[in-house]
Every structure is written in C-alpha cells, then in structure tokens.
Amino acid sequence: MEKEKREILLVALGGNALIKKGQAGTVEEQFENLRVPISQIARLSKRYRLIITHGNGPQVGNLLLKQESCDRVPKLPLEILVAQTQGQIGYMIESTLDSEIMKQRITPQRPLVSLISYVVVDEKGPAFRNPTKPIGPILTEDEAIALPHPTIKTKKGYRRAVASPKPITIVEKREISKLIDMDFIVVCCGGGGIPVIREGRSFYGVDAVIDKDLASAKLAKEVNVDIFLIATDVRGIFLNYDRPDQKYLNTITVTEASRYLNEGHFPEGSMGPKIEAAIEFLEGGGKRSIITSIATIEDAIEGKGGTEIIRG
C-alpha cells in the first residue's frame, strides 16, 4: 500500500505502558512492559503512518523526589524535567519499537524519530490562577507549609500543585507533519509536551503540566490524523465505573459522551480528559476515536475491543 494512501494513526500511551500499579518502576520493568503495546504498534506500522505520544507522570514524580532528596545540586524547573523525560521515554519507546520491527521482519523498515515537543499555553488563563494538578512526592503539612510553591491536600497527604492549562497549539506541528509525509514513525508530545508561553517570536517555559491526551488530540487535529487511539489501563469506557452497577460501553456518541461527562461519570483525574480529548478530535474533523487497554490496541483498531466514540 502506497504511503500516501495509508491513514495516519496516533496512539497515545498511558503511564501504565511503562510502569504498572504496584511496580517499583525499574528500567527493566519499563522495557518489559513496553513490549505489550509496542509489539502491536510494530505490526500496525505495516498499515498506517504512525505517531506515538505518551505520559510521563511516574518519571517526572521520580525526578522531583530526587530533587527534594538532595541539596548538593541546583534544583531544575518543571519544564526541564518534562524535557528530560521526553528524551528518556522517547529513547525507550524508539529502541523497543526498532527491536520489534526487526524481530517481526517488517518491511519496508520505516525510520523512527523521537522529537522534543513544545506546547503553547495561555499564562493568563484560569489554570494559572488556581493550580490544581498534584505532582511530586507526598508531604507532611509542615513540609508543605515550608515549600515556596503552592500545595494541595490529597487523600495520601500534601503535594505540590501546578497549573494544568489547555494546550493551544503544538509548536513542532509542521515538522511532525513533514516527518509523517516522509514515512517516519514519530514519537512526540511526551507528557503532554513542554509547556511554553509565547513572547513575540520567542518561547519561555512555565511551571505547568499539560494533559497528554488533550495535547495528543490537539496534535491529531493539527496534523490531520485519521484515527486517534488512547491506550490506558482499562478496556474501555464504563458508566458507574468500579461499582456494582457499572456498565461497559462498546460504542458511544459524542452527544452521549458529553452528557455523561457533564453528569460526572468520568472523573477529572482519570477518564474525564480522555473523553474530552476524543470529543475534541471528532469535532475537529477526525474519523475515528477509540479508548482501549494497552493489551487490546490491535483488536480495538479492528472494532473487536475497546470503546469507539462516534459522531452523533
């Protein structure tokens, strides 16, 4: 199939693609966990032009914990930590995918690239006036009071709070689009991208965390992706999730998804942003939007797994 005829598929990998619940998060564990989604993505590369985005929550949290545990080196701002994890996870995804493509003897062997990605946000927006995103280690009340940063009380204790603004645009969208046209498999927008603000012709990093699914949906719209798939730790969308009356949804319309979102079925810290991202993608002209588990990416593309959100 000629490359210009192959659709563009964006796979947004959740944090559990690298670190599962209960794991220590060693490098060995992360490489082993990656084989499940990456082996599927390798096979899909025969049929689709591919973009891979990913989360970075545990990795950034570990870097913040290291900073809090050591005063012998200068502290780094959050934008730099996000950049570090983009390089770290990009390398892990790219090297695992390269190995899988060779193992499966997939031809032609498509070139791979990991791209450090900036995402423009609005520093005057409401997210910066009221930071609500908890990051970093769990703190006692006394430790939280002593911090120079805003903090928020969570179920486990106090944590640093940062803004979680909406993405406005992906700075490297033109470069990503050109790479896709050249048949590269592109890994980008890791952790939602490095949050930056625009000042004239320059960009400046800010302390914030962008939701990776919302950033992925923005990128998908800007580079004309056909299929937007969010891979997470559940098999799809549920109403009344984790309750005796929970109900699994194979298919759901944009109208139904919006209504359920407003009714509170999809919490802000878990499924909510995924639903919002899927809706945004379809309303922006995308063809297919799917939410599925890490293990069922291929099945979901074939309509045999996950939940597909459709127009209507």
Contacts in CASP RR format, 6 or more apart in sequence:
PFRMAT RR
TARGET T0000
AUTHOR 0000-0000-0000
METHOD contacts of the structure
MODEL  1
MEKEKREILLVALGGNALIKKGQAGTVEEQFENLRVPISQIARLSKRYRL
IITHGNGPQVGNLLLKQESCDRVPKLPLEILVAQTQGQIGYMIESTLDSE
IMKQRITPQRPLVSLISYVVVDEKGPAFRNPTKPIGPILTEDEAIALPHP
TIKTKKGYRRAVASPKPITIVEKREISKLIDMDFIVVCCGGGGIPVIREG
RSFYGVDAVIDKDLASAKLAKEVNVDIFLIATDVRGIFLNYDRPDQKYLN
TITVTEASRYLNEGHFPEGSMGPKIEAAIEFLEGGGKRSIITSIATIEDA
IEGKGGTEIIRG
1 47 0 8 1.000
3 49 0 8 1.000
3 183 0 8 1.000
6 47 0 8 1.000
6 48 0 8 1.000
6 49 0 8 1.000
7 48 0 8 1.000
7 49 0 8 1.000
7 226 0 8 1.000
7 227 0 8 1.000
7 287 0 8 1.000
8 48 0 8 1.000
8 49 0 8 1.000
8 50 0 8 1.000
8 51 0 8 1.000
8 180 0 8 1.000
8 223 0 8 1.000
8 224 0 8 1.000
8 225 0 8 1.000
8 226 0 8 1.000
8 227 0 8 1.000
9 44 0 8 1.000
9 48 0 8 1.000
9 49 0 8 1.000
9 50 0 8 1.000
9 51 0 8 1.000
9 225 0 8 1.000
9 226 0 8 1.000
9 227 0 8 1.000
9 229 0 8 1.000
9 301 0 8 1.000
10 50 0 8 1.000
10 51 0 8 1.000
10 52 0 8 1.000
10 53 0 8 1.000
10 216 0 8 1.000
10 219 0 8 1.000
10 220 0 8 1.000
10 225 0 8 1.000
10 227 0 8 1.000
10 228 0 8 1.000
10 229 0 8 1.000
11 37 0 8 1.000
11 41 0 8 1.000
11 44 0 8 1.000
11 50 0 8 1.000
11 51 0 8 1.000
11 52 0 8 1.000
11 53 0 8 1.000
11 229 0 8 1.000
11 231 0 8 1.000
11 297 0 8 1.000
12 53 0 8 1.000
12 54 0 8 1.000
12 212 0 8 1.000
12 213 0 8 1.000
12 216 0 8 1.000
12 228 0 8 1.000
12 229 0 8 1.000
12 230 0 8 1.000
12 231 0 8 1.000
12 277 0 8 1.000
13 37 0 8 1.000
13 52 0 8 1.000
13 53 0 8 1.000
13 54 0 8 1.000
13 55 0 8 1.000
13 93 0 8 1.000
13 231 0 8 1.000
13 294 0 8 1.000
14 54 0 8 1.000
14 55 0 8 1.000
14 212 0 8 1.000
14 230 0 8 1.000
14 231 0 8 1.000
14 232 0 8 1.000
14 233 0 8 1.000
14 294 0 8 1.000
15 54 0 8 1.000
15 55 0 8 1.000
15 56 0 8 1.000
15 57 0 8 1.000
15 58 0 8 1.000
16 33 0 8 1.000
16 232 0 8 1.000
16 233 0 8 1.000
16 294 0 8 1.000
17 33 0 8 1.000
17 34 0 8 1.000
17 36 0 8 1.000
17 37 0 8 1.000
17 54 0 8 1.000
17 231 0 8 1.000
17 294 0 8 1.000
18 25 0 8 1.000
18 30 0 8 1.000
18 33 0 8 1.000
18 34 0 8 1.000
18 54 0 8 1.000
18 58 0 8 1.000
18 59 0 8 1.000
18 89 0 8 1.000
18 92 0 8 1.000
19 25 0 8 1.000
19 29 0 8 1.000
19 30 0 8 1.000
19 33 0 8 1.000
19 58 0 8 1.000
20 29 0 8 1.000
20 33 0 8 1.000
20 233 0 8 1.000
21 233 0 8 1.000
23 29 0 8 1.000
23 33 0 8 1.000
25 58 0 8 1.000
30 92 0 8 1.000
31 92 0 8 1.000
31 96 0 8 1.000
34 92 0 8 1.000
34 93 0 8 1.000
34 96 0 8 1.000
35 96 0 8 1.000
35 100 0 8 1.000
36 294 0 8 1.000
36 295 0 8 1.000
37 231 0 8 1.000
37 294 0 8 1.000
37 295 0 8 1.000
37 297 0 8 1.000
38 93 0 8 1.000
38 96 0 8 1.000
38 97 0 8 1.000
38 100 0 8 1.000
39 100 0 8 1.000
39 104 0 8 1.000
40 297 0 8 1.000
40 298 0 8 1.000
41 50 0 8 1.000
41 52 0 8 1.000
41 97 0 8 1.000
41 100 0 8 1.000
41 297 0 8 1.000
42 97 0 8 1.000
42 100 0 8 1.000
42 101 0 8 1.000
42 103 0 8 1.000
42 104 0 8 1.000
42 106 0 8 1.000
43 104 0 8 1.000
43 106 0 8 1.000
43 298 0 8 1.000
44 50 0 8 1.000
44 297 0 8 1.000
44 298 0 8 1.000
44 301 0 8 1.000
45 101 0 8 1.000
45 106 0 8 1.000
45 110 0 8 1.000
45 185 0 8 1.000
46 106 0 8 1.000
48 227 0 8 1.000
49 180 0 8 1.000
49 183 0 8 1.000
49 185 0 8 1.000
50 110 0 8 1.000
50 185 0 8 1.000
50 186 0 8 1.000
51 176 0 8 1.000
51 180 0 8 1.000
51 185 0 8 1.000
51 186 0 8 1.000
51 187 0 8 1.000
51 188 0 8 1.000
51 219 0 8 1.000
51 220 0 8 1.000
51 223 0 8 1.000
51 225 0 8 1.000
52 93 0 8 1.000
52 97 0 8 1.000
52 185 0 8 1.000
52 186 0 8 1.000
52 187 0 8 1.000
52 188 0 8 1.000
53 187 0 8 1.000
53 188 0 8 1.000
53 189 0 8 1.000
53 190 0 8 1.000
53 191 0 8 1.000
53 192 0 8 1.000
53 212 0 8 1.000
53 215 0 8 1.000
53 216 0 8 1.000
53 219 0 8 1.000
54 89 0 8 1.000
54 90 0 8 1.000
54 93 0 8 1.000
54 187 0 8 1.000
54 190 0 8 1.000
54 191 0 8 1.000
54 212 0 8 1.000
55 89 0 8 1.000
55 190 0 8 1.000
55 191 0 8 1.000
55 192 0 8 1.000
55 212 0 8 1.000
56 82 0 8 1.000
56 85 0 8 1.000
56 86 0 8 1.000
56 89 0 8 1.000
56 190 0 8 1.000
56 191 0 8 1.000
56 192 0 8 1.000
56 212 0 8 1.000
57 85 0 8 1.000
57 135 0 8 1.000
57 191 0 8 1.000
59 85 0 8 1.000
59 88 0 8 1.000
59 89 0 8 1.000
60 78 0 8 1.000
60 81 0 8 1.000
60 82 0 8 1.000
60 85 0 8 1.000
60 135 0 8 1.000
60 136 0 8 1.000
60 191 0 8 1.000
60 209 0 8 1.000
61 135 0 8 1.000
61 136 0 8 1.000
61 137 0 8 1.000
63 76 0 8 1.000
63 81 0 8 1.000
63 84 0 8 1.000
63 85 0 8 1.000
64 81 0 8 1.000
64 135 0 8 1.000
64 136 0 8 1.000
64 137 0 8 1.000
64 160 0 8 1.000
65 136 0 8 1.000
65 137 0 8 1.000
67 75 0 8 1.000
67 76 0 8 1.000
68 136 0 8 1.000
68 137 0 8 1.000
76 84 0 8 1.000
77 205 0 8 1.000
77 207 0 8 1.000
78 135 0 8 1.000
78 162 0 8 1.000
78 207 0 8 1.000
78 208 0 8 1.000
78 209 0 8 1.000
79 194 0 8 1.000
79 195 0 8 1.000
79 196 0 8 1.000
79 205 0 8 1.000
79 206 0 8 1.000
79 207 0 8 1.000
82 190 0 8 1.000
82 191 0 8 1.000
82 192 0 8 1.000
82 193 0 8 1.000
82 194 0 8 1.000
82 195 0 8 1.000
82 209 0 8 1.000
83 116 0 8 1.000
83 194 0 8 1.000
85 190 0 8 1.000
85 191 0 8 1.000
86 114 0 8 1.000
86 116 0 8 1.000
86 117 0 8 1.000
86 190 0 8 1.000
86 191 0 8 1.000
86 193 0 8 1.000
86 194 0 8 1.000
87 114 0 8 1.000
87 116 0 8 1.000
89 190 0 8 1.000
90 114 0 8 1.000
90 187 0 8 1.000
90 190 0 8 1.000
91 114 0 8 1.000
93 114 0 8 1.000
93 187 0 8 1.000
94 112 0 8 1.000
94 113 0 8 1.000
94 114 0 8 1.000
94 187 0 8 1.000
97 112 0 8 1.000
97 185 0 8 1.000
98 112 0 8 1.000
101 109 0 8 1.000
101 110 0 8 1.000
102 109 0 8 1.000
110 183 0 8 1.000
110 184 0 8 1.000
110 185 0 8 1.000
111 182 0 8 1.000
111 183 0 8 1.000
111 184 0 8 1.000
111 185 0 8 1.000
112 184 0 8 1.000
112 185 0 8 1.000
112 187 0 8 1.000
113 179 0 8 1.000
113 184 0 8 1.000
113 185 0 8 1.000
113 186 0 8 1.000
113 187 0 8 1.000
114 187 0 8 1.000
114 188 0 8 1.000
115 172 0 8 1.000
115 175 0 8 1.000
115 176 0 8 1.000
115 179 0 8 1.000
115 186 0 8 1.000
115 187 0 8 1.000
115 188 0 8 1.000
116 194 0 8 1.000
117 170 0 8 1.000
117 171 0 8 1.000
117 172 0 8 1.000
117 188 0 8 1.000
117 189 0 8 1.000
117 190 0 8 1.000
117 192 0 8 1.000
117 193 0 8 1.000
117 194 0 8 1.000
118 170 0 8 1.000
118 171 0 8 1.000
118 172 0 8 1.000
118 193 0 8 1.000
118 194 0 8 1.000
118 196 0 8 1.000
118 203 0 8 1.000
119 167 0 8 1.000
119 168 0 8 1.000
119 169 0 8 1.000
119 170 0 8 1.000
119 171 0 8 1.000
119 189 0 8 1.000
119 192 0 8 1.000
119 193 0 8 1.000
119 194 0 8 1.000
119 195 0 8 1.000
119 196 0 8 1.000
119 210 0 8 1.000
119 215 0 8 1.000
119 218 0 8 1.000
120 167 0 8 1.000
120 168 0 8 1.000
120 169 0 8 1.000
120 170 0 8 1.000
120 171 0 8 1.000
120 196 0 8 1.000
120 197 0 8 1.000
120 198 0 8 1.000
120 203 0 8 1.000
121 127 0 8 1.000
121 165 0 8 1.000
121 166 0 8 1.000
121 167 0 8 1.000
121 168 0 8 1.000
121 195 0 8 1.000
121 196 0 8 1.000
121 197 0 8 1.000
121 206 0 8 1.000
121 208 0 8 1.000
121 210 0 8 1.000
122 165 0 8 1.000
122 166 0 8 1.000
122 168 0 8 1.000
122 197 0 8 1.000
123 197 0 8 1.000
123 206 0 8 1.000
125 165 0 8 1.000
127 163 0 8 1.000
127 164 0 8 1.000
127 165 0 8 1.000
127 166 0 8 1.000
127 208 0 8 1.000
128 163 0 8 1.000
128 165 0 8 1.000
128 206 0 8 1.000
128 208 0 8 1.000
131 150 0 8 1.000
131 152 0 8 1.000
131 161 0 8 1.000
131 162 0 8 1.000
131 163 0 8 1.000
131 164 0 8 1.000
132 152 0 8 1.000
132 161 0 8 1.000
132 163 0 8 1.000
132 164 0 8 1.000
133 161 0 8 1.000
133 162 0 8 1.000
133 163 0 8 1.000
133 164 0 8 1.000
133 208 0 8 1.000
133 209 0 8 1.000
134 152 0 8 1.000
134 154 0 8 1.000
134 159 0 8 1.000
134 160 0 8 1.000
134 161 0 8 1.000
135 159 0 8 1.000
135 160 0 8 1.000
135 161 0 8 1.000
135 162 0 8 1.000
135 209 0 8 1.000
136 159 0 8 1.000
136 160 0 8 1.000
137 159 0 8 1.000
138 154 0 8 1.000
138 156 0 8 1.000
138 157 0 8 1.000
138 158 0 8 1.000
138 159 0 8 1.000
139 147 0 8 1.000
139 151 0 8 1.000
139 157 0 8 1.000
139 158 0 8 1.000
139 159 0 8 1.000
139 160 0 8 1.000
140 157 0 8 1.000
140 158 0 8 1.000
141 158 0 8 1.000
143 158 0 8 1.000
144 151 0 8 1.000
144 158 0 8 1.000
144 159 0 8 1.000
145 151 0 8 1.000
147 160 0 8 1.000
149 160 0 8 1.000
149 161 0 8 1.000
149 162 0 8 1.000
149 207 0 8 1.000
150 160 0 8 1.000
150 161 0 8 1.000
150 162 0 8 1.000
151 158 0 8 1.000
151 159 0 8 1.000
151 160 0 8 1.000
151 161 0 8 1.000
152 158 0 8 1.000
152 159 0 8 1.000
152 160 0 8 1.000
152 161 0 8 1.000
162 207 0 8 1.000
162 208 0 8 1.000
162 209 0 8 1.000
163 206 0 8 1.000
163 207 0 8 1.000
163 208 0 8 1.000
163 209 0 8 1.000
164 208 0 8 1.000
164 209 0 8 1.000
164 210 0 8 1.000
164 211 0 8 1.000
165 195 0 8 1.000
165 208 0 8 1.000
165 210 0 8 1.000
166 210 0 8 1.000
166 214 0 8 1.000
167 192 0 8 1.000
167 210 0 8 1.000
167 211 0 8 1.000
167 214 0 8 1.000
167 215 0 8 1.000
167 218 0 8 1.000
168 218 0 8 1.000
169 218 0 8 1.000
169 222 0 8 1.000
170 176 0 8 1.000
170 188 0 8 1.000
170 189 0 8 1.000
170 215 0 8 1.000
170 218 0 8 1.000
170 219 0 8 1.000
170 222 0 8 1.000
171 196 0 8 1.000
171 203 0 8 1.000
172 188 0 8 1.000
173 219 0 8 1.000
173 222 0 8 1.000
173 223 0 8 1.000
176 186 0 8 1.000
176 188 0 8 1.000
176 219 0 8 1.000
176 223 0 8 1.000
177 222 0 8 1.000
177 223 0 8 1.000
177 224 0 8 1.000
179 186 0 8 1.000
180 186 0 8 1.000
180 223 0 8 1.000
188 219 0 8 1.000
189 212 0 8 1.000
189 215 0 8 1.000
189 216 0 8 1.000
189 219 0 8 1.000
190 212 0 8 1.000
190 215 0 8 1.000
191 209 0 8 1.000
191 210 0 8 1.000
191 212 0 8 1.000
191 215 0 8 1.000
192 209 0 8 1.000
192 210 0 8 1.000
192 211 0 8 1.000
192 212 0 8 1.000
192 214 0 8 1.000
192 215 0 8 1.000
192 216 0 8 1.000
193 210 0 8 1.000
193 212 0 8 1.000
193 215 0 8 1.000
194 205 0 8 1.000
195 205 0 8 1.000
195 206 0 8 1.000
195 207 0 8 1.000
195 208 0 8 1.000
195 209 0 8 1.000
195 210 0 8 1.000
196 203 0 8 1.000
196 204 0 8 1.000
196 205 0 8 1.000
196 206 0 8 1.000
197 203 0 8 1.000
197 204 0 8 1.000
197 205 0 8 1.000
197 206 0 8 1.000
211 273 0 8 1.000
211 277 0 8 1.000
213 230 0 8 1.000
213 273 0 8 1.000
213 274 0 8 1.000
213 276 0 8 1.000
213 277 0 8 1.000
214 273 0 8 1.000
214 276 0 8 1.000
214 277 0 8 1.000
214 280 0 8 1.000
216 228 0 8 1.000
216 230 0 8 1.000
216 277 0 8 1.000
217 228 0 8 1.000
217 276 0 8 1.000
217 277 0 8 1.000
217 278 0 8 1.000
217 280 0 8 1.000
217 281 0 8 1.000
218 280 0 8 1.000
219 225 0 8 1.000
220 228 0 8 1.000
220 281 0 8 1.000
220 286 0 8 1.000
221 280 0 8 1.000
221 281 0 8 1.000
221 284 0 8 1.000
221 285 0 8 1.000
221 286 0 8 1.000
225 281 0 8 1.000
225 286 0 8 1.000
226 286 0 8 1.000
226 287 0 8 1.000
226 288 0 8 1.000
227 287 0 8 1.000
227 288 0 8 1.000
227 289 0 8 1.000
227 290 0 8 1.000
227 301 0 8 1.000
228 277 0 8 1.000
228 278 0 8 1.000
228 281 0 8 1.000
228 286 0 8 1.000
228 288 0 8 1.000
228 289 0 8 1.000
228 290 0 8 1.000
229 289 0 8 1.000
229 290 0 8 1.000
229 291 0 8 1.000
229 292 0 8 1.000
229 297 0 8 1.000
229 300 0 8 1.000
229 301 0 8 1.000
230 274 0 8 1.000
230 277 0 8 1.000
230 278 0 8 1.000
230 290 0 8 1.000
230 291 0 8 1.000
230 292 0 8 1.000
231 292 0 8 1.000
231 293 0 8 1.000
231 294 0 8 1.000
231 297 0 8 1.000
232 274 0 8 1.000
232 291 0 8 1.000
232 292 0 8 1.000
232 293 0 8 1.000
232 294 0 8 1.000
233 293 0 8 1.000
233 294 0 8 1.000
234 241 0 8 1.000
234 271 0 8 1.000
234 293 0 8 1.000
235 248 0 8 1.000
235 292 0 8 1.000
235 293 0 8 1.000
235 296 0 8 1.000
235 305 0 8 1.000
235 306 0 8 1.000
236 248 0 8 1.000
236 249 0 8 1.000
236 291 0 8 1.000
236 292 0 8 1.000
236 293 0 8 1.000
236 305 0 8 1.000
236 306 0 8 1.000
236 307 0 8 1.000
237 248 0 8 1.000
237 249 0 8 1.000
237 252 0 8 1.000
237 257 0 8 1.000
237 266 0 8 1.000
237 271 0 8 1.000
237 275 0 8 1.000
237 291 0 8 1.000
237 307 0 8 1.000
237 309 0 8 1.000
238 246 0 8 1.000
238 247 0 8 1.000
238 248 0 8 1.000
238 249 0 8 1.000
239 246 0 8 1.000
239 247 0 8 1.000
239 249 0 8 1.000
239 260 0 8 1.000
239 265 0 8 1.000
240 246 0 8 1.000
240 247 0 8 1.000
240 265 0 8 1.000
241 265 0 8 1.000
241 271 0 8 1.000
248 307 0 8 1.000
249 307 0 8 1.000
250 305 0 8 1.000
250 306 0 8 1.000
250 307 0 8 1.000
250 308 0 8 1.000
251 307 0 8 1.000
251 308 0 8 1.000
251 309 0 8 1.000
251 310 0 8 1.000
252 260 0 8 1.000
252 307 0 8 1.000
252 308 0 8 1.000
252 309 0 8 1.000
252 310 0 8 1.000
253 309 0 8 1.000
253 310 0 8 1.000
253 311 0 8 1.000
253 312 0 8 1.000
254 279 0 8 1.000
254 282 0 8 1.000
254 283 0 8 1.000
254 309 0 8 1.000
254 310 0 8 1.000
254 311 0 8 1.000
254 312 0 8 1.000
255 312 0 8 1.000
257 275 0 8 1.000
257 278 0 8 1.000
257 279 0 8 1.000
257 309 0 8 1.000
258 279 0 8 1.000
260 266 0 8 1.000
260 275 0 8 1.000
261 272 0 8 1.000
261 275 0 8 1.000
261 276 0 8 1.000
261 279 0 8 1.000
266 272 0 8 1.000
266 274 0 8 1.000
266 275 0 8 1.000
271 291 0 8 1.000
274 291 0 8 1.000
275 291 0 8 1.000
275 309 0 8 1.000
278 289 0 8 1.000
278 290 0 8 1.000
278 291 0 8 1.000
278 309 0 8 1.000
279 289 0 8 1.000
279 309 0 8 1.000
281 289 0 8 1.000
282 289 0 8 1.000
282 309 0 8 1.000
282 310 0 8 1.000
282 311 0 8 1.000
288 308 0 8 1.000
289 308 0 8 1.000
289 309 0 8 1.000
289 310 0 8 1.000
290 300 0 8 1.000
290 301 0 8 1.000
290 306 0 8 1.000
290 307 0 8 1.000
290 308 0 8 1.000
290 309 0 8 1.000
291 306 0 8 1.000
291 307 0 8 1.000
291 309 0 8 1.000
292 299 0 8 1.000
292 300 0 8 1.000
292 305 0 8 1.000
292 306 0 8 1.000
292 307 0 8 1.000
293 306 0 8 1.000
296 305 0 8 1.000
296 306 0 8 1.000
299 305 0 8 1.000
299 306 0 8 1.000
300 306 0 8 1.000
300 308 0 8 1.000
END
